[in-house]
Amino acid sequence: MGIELTKTPDRLQPARSVTRPRTLRQRGSAFLETGLVILPLMAILFALMDFSIVIFVQNVLRHAVREGVRFAVTQQTGAGGQDAAIKAIVQTNAFGFLPDPSKITIQYLDSTTLTPVAGAGSNAQGNVCIVSISNFGWSLMVPIWQSSAPIGLSASSSDVMEAPPNGILPSR
């Protein structure tokens, strides 16, 4: 609102503007407009956080299986055998997002035929070790986007087994 000038015979004077007092109805519309703007803004903000967390968890799972394969190919073992030690390494590197070790699978493939091998000697030099996490579900935190099924995440990594130290294969 600009100032309107009126011309009088001897000088210019500002004209008196007519302003109406703000009524309760106008104040109520300001609250309504604020609500209509803030609700979609909050939904977008929470969606950004939700999807960012999902991407972070996916990257953590990928990192965990890579570390598990690195541990496996060096033929290290623990008290419960090599597979238990690999699962422990994967869980340690999952930053607490993977409390259930049943989601971790370890598979060995013959290096020439790529057929699965099991039992003693399956972790021999030259065989391929595959460590994977499957059927890992992540639920979103915002109820607007929550469905009955969580987002399914999985990760997998593989590498060729090295020669065991001292020439002795660790037990699986």
Residue frames relative to the residue before (quaternion, step in Angstrom):
aa qw qx qy qz dx dy dz
M 1.0000 0.0000 0.0000 0.0000 0.00 0.00 0.00
G 0.2253 -0.7871 0.5630 0.1134 3.51 -0.59 1.10
I 0.5234 -0.5978 0.4891 0.3599 3.52 -1.25 0.24
E 0.2462 -0.7676 0.5786 0.1238 3.52 -0.83 1.02
L 0.2255 -0.7821 0.5685 0.1190 3.54 -0.84 0.93
T 0.1716 -0.7622 0.6148 0.1081 3.54 -1.05 0.83
K 0.3981 -0.7222 0.5173 0.2289 3.51 -1.05 0.73
T 0.0735 -0.7618 0.6432 0.0239 3.54 -0.87 1.02
P 0.6919 -0.5041 0.2918 0.4266 3.56 -1.10 0.42
D 0.8157 0.2765 -0.1701 0.4787 3.63 0.80 -0.72
R 0.8231 -0.0314 -0.0012 0.5671 3.67 1.09 -0.27
L 0.5208 -0.6062 0.4944 0.3420 3.53 -1.38 0.20
Q 0.0564 -0.7922 0.6076 0.0074 3.57 -0.91 0.94
P 0.5068 -0.6290 0.4743 0.3501 3.56 -1.07 0.63
A 0.4294 -0.6938 0.5161 0.2606 3.53 -1.01 0.85
R 0.4851 -0.6452 0.5023 0.3098 3.55 -1.08 0.61
S 0.2501 -0.7718 0.5650 0.1499 3.54 -0.74 1.07
V 0.3635 -0.7123 0.5578 0.2222 3.48 -1.09 0.71
T 0.0058 0.7904 -0.6118 0.0297 3.59 -0.54 1.14
R 0.3193 -0.7336 0.5681 0.1927 3.47 -1.01 0.84
P 0.4908 -0.6374 0.4847 0.3433 3.59 -0.98 0.60
R 0.5311 -0.6168 0.4726 0.3377 3.57 -1.13 0.74
T 0.2551 -0.7732 0.5641 0.1374 3.50 -0.80 0.97
L 0.6710 -0.4787 0.3705 0.4282 3.55 -1.28 0.18
R 0.6088 0.5623 -0.3543 0.4332 3.57 1.06 -0.69
Q 0.6628 0.4899 -0.3103 0.4737 3.62 0.98 -0.76
R 0.6424 0.5073 -0.3295 0.4705 3.59 1.01 -0.76
G 0.6325 0.5334 -0.3239 0.4588 3.58 1.01 -0.74
S 0.6546 0.4948 -0.3259 0.4694 3.58 0.98 -0.71
A 0.6000 0.5439 -0.3678 0.4571 3.60 1.09 -0.53
F 0.6455 0.5003 -0.3188 0.4811 3.59 1.02 -0.77
L 0.6459 0.5213 -0.3156 0.4598 3.56 0.99 -0.84
E 0.6623 0.4942 -0.3049 0.4735 3.59 0.93 -0.86
T 0.6252 0.5256 -0.3357 0.4693 3.59 1.03 -0.74
G 0.6640 0.5007 -0.3014 0.4664 3.57 0.93 -0.85
L 0.6664 0.5043 -0.3002 0.4599 3.57 0.98 -0.81
V 0.6725 0.4584 -0.2978 0.4990 3.59 1.15 -0.47
I 0.6944 0.5005 -0.2905 0.4276 3.59 0.88 -0.93
L 0.6318 0.5577 -0.3543 0.4053 3.63 0.90 -0.78
P 0.7010 0.4151 -0.3034 0.4941 3.68 0.73 -0.82
L 0.6120 0.5537 -0.3503 0.4429 3.59 1.07 -0.68
M 0.6626 0.4825 -0.2998 0.4880 3.60 0.97 -0.82
A 0.6240 0.5325 -0.3447 0.4563 3.61 1.01 -0.74
I 0.6575 0.4913 -0.3090 0.4805 3.59 0.95 -0.82
L 0.6462 0.5263 -0.3185 0.4517 3.59 0.96 -0.85
F 0.6949 0.4536 -0.2815 0.4819 3.60 0.87 -0.91
A 0.6069 0.5378 -0.3585 0.4625 3.61 1.07 -0.62
L 0.6360 0.5162 -0.3271 0.4712 3.59 0.98 -0.79
M 0.6649 0.4866 -0.3114 0.4735 3.59 0.94 -0.82
D 0.6471 0.5322 -0.3227 0.4403 3.59 0.92 -0.90
F 0.7258 0.4345 -0.2587 0.4664 3.57 0.73 -1.02
S 0.5997 0.5437 -0.3598 0.4640 3.59 1.12 -0.54
I 0.6526 0.5041 -0.3132 0.4711 3.58 0.99 -0.81
V 0.6271 0.5294 -0.3390 0.4600 3.60 1.00 -0.78
I 0.6585 0.4935 -0.3099 0.4763 3.60 0.93 -0.85
F 0.6370 0.5257 -0.3249 0.4607 3.59 1.01 -0.79
V 0.6651 0.4946 -0.3068 0.4679 3.60 0.89 -0.93
Q 0.6266 0.5302 -0.3387 0.4599 3.61 0.99 -0.78
N 0.6744 0.4837 -0.2945 0.4738 3.59 0.93 -0.84
V 0.6167 0.5308 -0.3439 0.4687 3.60 1.06 -0.69
L 0.6577 0.5021 -0.3153 0.4647 3.60 0.93 -0.84
R 0.6403 0.5139 -0.3251 0.4693 3.59 0.99 -0.78
H 0.6386 0.5156 -0.3194 0.4737 3.58 1.00 -0.82
A 0.6576 0.5309 -0.3147 0.4321 3.59 0.93 -0.92
V 0.6935 0.4506 -0.3006 0.4750 3.63 0.85 -0.84
R 0.5973 0.5418 -0.3721 0.4596 3.63 1.08 -0.57
E 0.6660 0.4858 -0.3043 0.4774 3.58 0.94 -0.85
G 0.6205 0.5407 -0.3395 0.4554 3.59 1.07 -0.69
V 0.6662 0.4784 -0.3016 0.4862 3.60 0.97 -0.81
R 0.6168 0.5348 -0.3512 0.4584 3.61 0.98 -0.73
F 0.6546 0.4976 -0.3022 0.4823 3.54 1.01 -0.84
A 0.6695 0.5238 -0.3054 0.4292 3.59 0.93 -0.90
V 0.7034 0.4903 -0.2993 0.4187 3.61 0.78 -0.93
T 0.6469 0.5085 -0.3333 0.4603 3.59 1.17 -0.33
Q 0.4276 -0.7527 0.4106 0.2863 3.55 1.38 0.16
Q 0.3355 0.7204 -0.5363 0.2843 3.60 0.99 0.73
T 0.0937 -0.8000 0.5909 0.0454 3.55 -1.16 0.45
G 0.2903 -0.7332 0.5858 0.1869 3.51 -1.33 0.25
A 0.7742 -0.3564 0.2479 0.4605 3.56 -1.31 -0.22
G 0.7383 0.4186 -0.2360 0.4733 3.61 1.00 -0.75
G 0.6642 -0.4632 0.3121 0.4969 3.60 1.24 0.08
Q 0.6953 -0.5024 0.3214 0.4011 3.56 -1.27 0.30
D 0.6579 0.5167 -0.3284 0.4386 3.62 0.89 -0.83
A 0.6530 0.5004 -0.3139 0.4739 3.60 0.95 -0.80
A 0.6461 0.5108 -0.3199 0.4683 3.59 1.02 -0.76
I 0.6337 0.5192 -0.3304 0.4688 3.60 1.03 -0.77
K 0.6576 0.5057 -0.3095 0.4648 3.59 0.93 -0.88
A 0.6355 0.5223 -0.3305 0.4627 3.59 1.03 -0.75
I 0.6436 0.5107 -0.3202 0.4716 3.60 1.01 -0.81
V 0.6402 0.5141 -0.3272 0.4678 3.60 0.97 -0.83
Q 0.6700 0.4922 -0.3028 0.4661 3.60 0.89 -0.88
T 0.6341 0.5300 -0.3336 0.4535 3.60 0.98 -0.76
N 0.7390 0.4118 -0.2246 0.4835 3.57 0.95 -0.88
A 0.5723 0.5855 -0.3861 0.4249 3.61 1.25 0.04
F 0.4036 -0.7672 0.4308 0.2510 3.60 1.29 0.21
G 0.7132 -0.4701 0.2582 0.4513 3.59 1.06 0.71
F 0.5233 0.6415 -0.4194 0.3725 3.61 1.21 0.00
L 0.7524 0.3349 -0.1782 0.5386 3.60 1.22 -0.40
P 0.0157 -0.8449 0.5347 0.0059 3.63 0.27 1.17
D 0.7028 0.4572 -0.2528 0.4829 3.58 1.20 -0.49
P 0.2746 -0.7995 0.5066 0.1697 3.64 -0.35 1.16
S 0.5197 0.6466 -0.4246 0.3626 3.63 1.20 -0.17
K 0.5979 0.5653 -0.3578 0.4414 3.61 1.22 -0.29
I 0.6333 0.5172 -0.3230 0.4765 3.60 1.29 -0.31
T 0.0408 -0.7896 0.6121 0.0176 3.57 -0.87 0.96
I 0.1503 -0.7628 0.6254 0.0661 3.53 -1.12 0.81
Q 0.0155 0.8019 -0.5936 0.0651 3.54 -0.75 1.07
Y 0.1915 -0.7630 0.6076 0.1092 3.56 -1.12 0.73
L 0.1469 -0.7833 0.6013 0.0578 3.56 -1.02 0.90
D 0.5113 -0.6019 0.5111 0.3392 3.55 -1.17 0.64
S 0.4961 -0.7083 0.4167 0.2802 3.59 -0.83 0.97
T 0.7147 0.4461 -0.2769 0.4622 3.63 1.02 -0.57
T 0.7928 0.2971 -0.1591 0.5079 3.60 0.88 -0.87
L 0.2873 -0.7843 0.4842 0.2606 3.59 1.29 -0.36
T 0.4064 0.6623 -0.5108 0.3677 3.55 1.01 0.85
P 0.5573 -0.6194 0.4249 0.3539 3.59 -1.02 0.69
V 0.1076 -0.7627 0.6349 0.0602 3.55 -1.09 0.80
A 0.0957 -0.7985 0.5938 0.0274 3.55 -1.08 0.72
G 0.7041 0.4733 -0.3375 0.4079 3.53 -1.29 0.22
A 0.7735 -0.3209 0.2549 0.4834 3.53 -1.33 -0.32
G 0.8023 0.2777 -0.2247 0.4782 3.56 -0.99 0.85
S 0.4802 0.6718 -0.4492 0.3409 3.60 1.21 -0.02
N 0.6960 0.4241 -0.2660 0.5147 3.58 1.21 -0.42
A 0.2898 0.7871 -0.4937 0.2295 3.58 1.15 0.63
Q 0.6803 -0.4799 0.3678 0.4142 3.53 -1.30 0.36
G 0.7784 0.3276 -0.2616 0.4672 3.56 -0.99 0.88
N 0.5945 0.5498 -0.3806 0.4467 3.61 1.13 -0.41
V 0.4326 -0.6871 0.5236 0.2581 3.55 -1.22 0.53
C 0.1953 -0.7682 0.6023 0.0947 3.56 -0.89 1.00
I 0.0785 -0.7798 0.6207 0.0217 3.58 -0.87 1.00
V 0.0659 -0.7644 0.6412 0.0113 3.56 -0.79 1.08
S 0.0763 0.8166 -0.5658 0.0851 3.57 -0.74 1.02
I 0.2319 -0.7013 0.6552 0.1585 3.48 -1.37 0.49
S 0.0301 0.8161 -0.5751 0.0492 3.57 -0.71 1.03
N 0.8255 0.2322 -0.1935 0.4767 3.53 -1.31 0.46
F 0.3387 0.7151 -0.5315 0.3024 3.56 0.97 0.85
G 0.1480 -0.8199 0.5503 0.0555 3.59 -0.57 1.13
W 0.0850 -0.7793 0.6199 0.0332 3.54 -1.03 0.83
S 0.2375 -0.7806 0.5663 0.1162 3.58 -0.72 1.10
L 0.4551 -0.6769 0.5099 0.2732 3.53 -1.04 0.82
M 0.4813 -0.7011 0.4481 0.2757 3.58 -1.10 0.63
V 0.6646 0.4807 -0.3157 0.4771 3.62 1.15 -0.42
P 0.4451 -0.7361 0.4383 0.2606 3.60 -0.61 1.08
I 0.5417 0.6302 -0.4154 0.3701 3.61 1.09 -0.48
W 0.7838 0.3288 -0.1614 0.5015 3.57 0.93 -0.90
Q 0.4842 0.6681 -0.4516 0.3395 3.61 1.18 -0.03
S 0.0929 -0.7600 0.6406 0.0584 3.49 -1.00 0.85
S 0.6987 -0.4550 0.3153 0.4531 3.56 -1.23 -0.01
A 0.7434 0.3505 -0.2054 0.5314 3.60 1.12 -0.59
P 0.3871 -0.7143 0.5234 0.2570 3.61 -0.83 0.89
I 0.6203 -0.5236 0.4205 0.4052 3.56 -1.28 0.27
G 0.3158 -0.7692 0.5297 0.1675 3.58 -0.76 1.02
L 0.0559 -0.7932 0.6064 -0.0030 3.56 -0.78 1.06
S 0.0321 0.7796 -0.6254 0.0119 3.56 -1.17 0.58
A 0.0558 -0.7792 0.6238 0.0240 3.54 -1.26 0.47
S 0.0145 -0.7998 0.5995 -0.0253 3.54 -1.08 0.70
S 0.0107 0.7779 -0.6280 0.0188 3.54 -1.17 0.67
S 0.0472 -0.8072 0.5883 0.0106 3.58 -1.11 0.63
D 0.0455 0.7707 -0.6347 0.0337 3.53 -1.29 0.47
V 0.5331 -0.6162 0.4801 0.3248 3.55 -1.32 0.32
M 0.4876 -0.6861 0.4696 0.2664 3.55 -0.94 0.99
E 0.3674 -0.7140 0.5584 0.2083 3.54 -1.09 0.82
A 0.6434 -0.4854 0.4057 0.4311 3.53 -1.32 0.08
P 0.4699 -0.6830 0.4680 0.3060 3.61 -0.91 0.81
P 0.5377 -0.5992 0.4639 0.3696 3.58 -1.11 0.52
N 0.8222 0.1731 -0.1726 0.5140 3.59 -1.02 0.81
G 0.5386 -0.6649 0.3853 0.3453 3.61 1.26 0.21
I 0.6084 0.5423 -0.3537 0.4589 3.63 1.23 0.19
L 0.3732 -0.7307 0.5331 0.2063 3.57 -0.74 1.10
P 0.3903 -0.6993 0.5317 0.2754 3.60 -0.90 0.80
S 0.5373 -0.6163 0.4577 0.3492 3.56 -1.15 0.56
R 0.4412 -0.6847 0.5128 0.2711 3.54 -1.12 0.67
